[in-house]
């Protein structure tokens, strides 16, 4: 029975994560496919490039929110406190954002949804990592670098504060998996960071 509920939890998380708010808002405002403009990424940063600050903030908030909702659905359906159900639901939401079933499996890089998921599961480690990420973005204006630092430091801080905040050990595994996934999705950004050709925030693509 628990296996069936876990599968349902993962499916709900994936379908929720597959809702691409950048695609929906771009279609609503400019009647365009956000994936065919700017960087081609279906996310908040590209929405900023193509549509401006207001729509980008909306996309960011909604993408974070769907990660939060996915985790809490997992919490609600969980039969115990192992952390497995909310972790699976959150990971499924990130996978849904990256490879959405509704849009031909062409999605974004999952940063905002990852923020929602990790902030819900390991709030303080995510907060500390987020501060580092924000400082990095403020100094360098590289959103991709800040995103990578966020997912890099969250598992580190989760390991440090695991017992302090009584997190399930499974969350270390989850944060590492999410970090590896994010680094893979940002592999072209990493190449451009090394070559100095990565776009900065506020810079036209």
C-alpha positions in Angstrom: 0.0 0.0 0.0 2.8 2.4 0.9 4.5 1.8 -2.4 1.3 2.7 -4.3 1.0 5.9 -2.3 4.6 6.7 -2.9 4.1 6.3 -6.6 1.0 8.5 -6.5 3.0 11.1 -4.5 5.8 11.1 -7.1 3.3 11.4 -9.9 1.5 14.3 -8.3 4.8 16.1 -7.7 5.9 15.5 -11.3 2.6 16.8 -12.8 2.6 19.8 -10.5 6.2 20.5 -11.4 5.5 20.2 -15.1 3.3 23.4 -15.0 5.6 25.9 -16.8 4.6 29.3 -15.5 7.2 31.1 -17.7 5.6 29.4 -20.8 2.1 30.2 -19.7 2.8 33.9 -18.8 4.9 34.5 -22.0 2.0 33.1 -24.1 -0.5 35.2 -22.2 1.5 38.5 -22.4 3.4 38.3 -25.7 1.8 35.3 -27.4 5.3 33.7 -27.7 7.0 30.5 -26.7 9.6 31.6 -24.1 11.8 28.7 -25.2 12.3 30.3 -28.6 13.5 33.6 -27.2 16.4 34.9 -25.1 18.4 32.0 -23.7 15.7 29.5 -24.7 15.3 28.5 -21.1 11.8 28.2 -19.6 12.6 30.0 -16.3 12.5 33.2 -14.4 15.9 34.6 -15.6 14.9 34.2 -19.2 11.5 35.7 -18.5 13.3 38.7 -17.1 15.2 39.0 -20.4 12.2 38.6 -22.6 9.3 40.1 -20.6 10.8 42.2 -17.8 10.8 42.4 -14.1 7.1 42.0 -13.2 6.5 38.7 -15.2 9.9 37.4 -14.0 9.1 37.9 -10.3 5.7 36.2 -10.9 7.4 33.2 -12.6 10.0 33.0 -9.8 7.4 33.1 -7.0 5.1 30.6 -8.8 7.9 28.2 -9.5 9.1 28.3 -5.9 5.5 27.8 -4.7 4.9 24.7 -6.7 8.1 23.2 -5.2 6.7 24.0 -1.7 3.3 22.6 -2.5 4.8 19.4 -3.9 6.7 18.8 -0.6 3.7 19.5 1.6 1.6 17.1 -0.5 4.4 14.5 0.3 4.2 15.4 4.0 0.4 15.0 4.0 0.6 11.6 2.3 3.6 10.3 4.3 2.9 7.3 6.5 5.9 8.0 8.7 8.6 10.6 9.5 11.4 9.1 7.4 11.3 12.0 5.0 11.0 9.8 2.0 7.6 10.9 0.7 8.2 14.7 0.8 11.7 14.1 -0.6 10.4 12.1 -3.5 7.6 14.6 -4.1 10.0 17.5 -4.2 12.5 15.7 -6.5 9.6 14.8 -8.8 8.5 18.4 -9.0 12.0 19.5 -10.0 12.1 16.7 -12.7 8.7 17.9 -13.9 9.9 21.5 -14.2 13.0 20.3 -16.2 11.2 17.8 -18.4 7.5 18.8 -18.4 5.1 16.3 -19.9 2.7 19.1 -21.0 5.4 20.9 -23.1 7.2 18.1 -25.0 9.6 17.5 -22.1 11.4 20.8 -22.8 11.5 22.8 -19.6 13.8 25.0 -17.5 16.7 24.3 -15.2 14.6 23.9 -12.1 16.4 26.5 -9.9 13.3 28.2 -8.5 11.5 25.0 -7.9 14.6 23.6 -6.3 14.6 26.6 -4.0 11.0 25.9 -3.0 11.7 22.2 -2.4 14.9 22.7 -0.4 13.6 25.6 1.6 10.6 23.4 2.6 12.8 20.4 3.6 15.9 22.0 5.0 15.0 25.6 5.7 18.1 26.8 7.5 20.8 25.1 5.3 18.9 26.5 2.3 18.8 29.9 3.9 22.5 30.0 4.6 23.3 28.7 1.1 20.8 31.3 -0.3 22.7 34.1 1.4 25.9 33.0 -0.2 24.1 32.7 -3.6 22.6 36.2 -3.3 25.9 37.8 -2.4 27.5 36.1 -5.4 24.8 37.3 -7.7 25.1 40.8 -6.3 28.8 40.9 -6.8 29.2 39.1 -10.1 25.7 39.5 -11.7 25.9 35.9 -12.7 22.6 34.2 -11.8 23.9 30.8 -12.9 26.8 31.1 -10.6 24.6 32.0 -7.7 22.3 29.0 -8.5 25.2 26.6 -8.6 26.6 27.9 -5.3 23.1 27.5 -3.7 22.8 23.8 -4.7 26.5 23.2 -3.8 26.3 24.7 -0.3 22.9 23.3 0.7 24.1 19.7 1.1 27.2 21.0 2.9 25.1 22.9 5.4 22.6 20.1 5.7 25.4 17.8 6.7 26.7 20.3 9.3 23.3 21.0 10.8 21.7 17.5 10.3 21.5 16.7 14.0 21.0 20.3 15.2 17.7 20.6 13.3 16.9 16.8 13.4 16.7 16.4 9.7 16.3 12.8 8.3 19.6 11.5 6.9 17.8 11.0 3.6 17.8 14.7 3.1 21.6 14.7 2.6 21.2 12.2 -0.2 18.4 14.3 -1.7 20.4 17.6 -1.6 23.4 15.9 -3.2 21.2 14.4 -6.0 19.6 17.8 -6.6 23.0 19.4 -6.7 24.3 16.9 -9.3 21.1 17.4 -11.3 21.4 21.2 -11.3 25.1 21.1 -12.2 24.2 18.8 -15.2 21.4 21.2 -16.3 23.8 24.1 -16.0 26.7 22.4 -17.8 26.7 24.9 -20.7 26.5 27.8 -18.2 29.5 26.4 -16.5 31.4 26.3 -19.8 30.5 29.9 -20.5 31.5 30.9 -16.9 35.0 29.5 -17.5 35.3 31.2 -20.9 33.9 34.5 -19.6 31.0 34.5 -22.1 28.1 33.8 -19.6 25.3 36.5 -19.7 25.0 38.7 -16.7 21.7 39.8 -15.1 20.4 42.8 -16.9 22.4 42.1 -20.0 20.6 41.4 -23.2 21.0 37.9 -24.6 
